[in-house]
Amino acid sequence: MRFHKSSLNILLFTLSAFVLAGCGESANNNAGADGRKFSSDAISDLRPGGPKPPAAKPKTTDQIGEFNPDDGKQVVDSKVQISNPITGALEAYQPLKEQVAGLGIDHALNLFNATEGRFPKDHDEFMSRIIKENHIRLPVLGTGKSYEYDVANHKLVIVMDQPANP
């Protein structure tokens, strides 16, 4: 029986593919000697470095004070201002984090207004009906900043803890 050169090439290619693929068996099937499957977490526990540590959770708070414009505290402007194109992403992180925190509060306030026909009448009702009932946790702000609820305008504001210097 005589093979053509192209038939021989196809046969060699097919055999090579089966050998490299392991004839359909997975080379890394995560099975033990008794045939039981292991999860990738269980396998990582056996590696020299040991198990992976759990991912760190971001620090959050539900501490929101009552905003009083007469206190003289400066309201923080959370607009993104990028001064350097190389560190722009780092400069945008904190203002964007503050903006996203306010979105959840705004949504909860709008839902409250839609169901009750009004906004919370005071800070206590805001805390109990908006924050506690919705299990809202806000990201911890940097030093010198805090969250406060502006009852008159129905908004969450971020203020500097030190009064503004005149």
Secondary structure, 3 states (H helix, E strand, C coil): CCCCHHHHHHHHHHHHHHHHHCCCCCCCCCECCCCCECCHHHHHHHCCCCCCCCCCCCCEECCCEECCHHHCEEECCCCCCCCCCCCHHHHHHHHHHHHHHHHHHHHHHHHHHHHHCCCCCCHHHHHHHHHHCCCCCEECCCCCEEEEEECCCCEEEEEEEEECCC
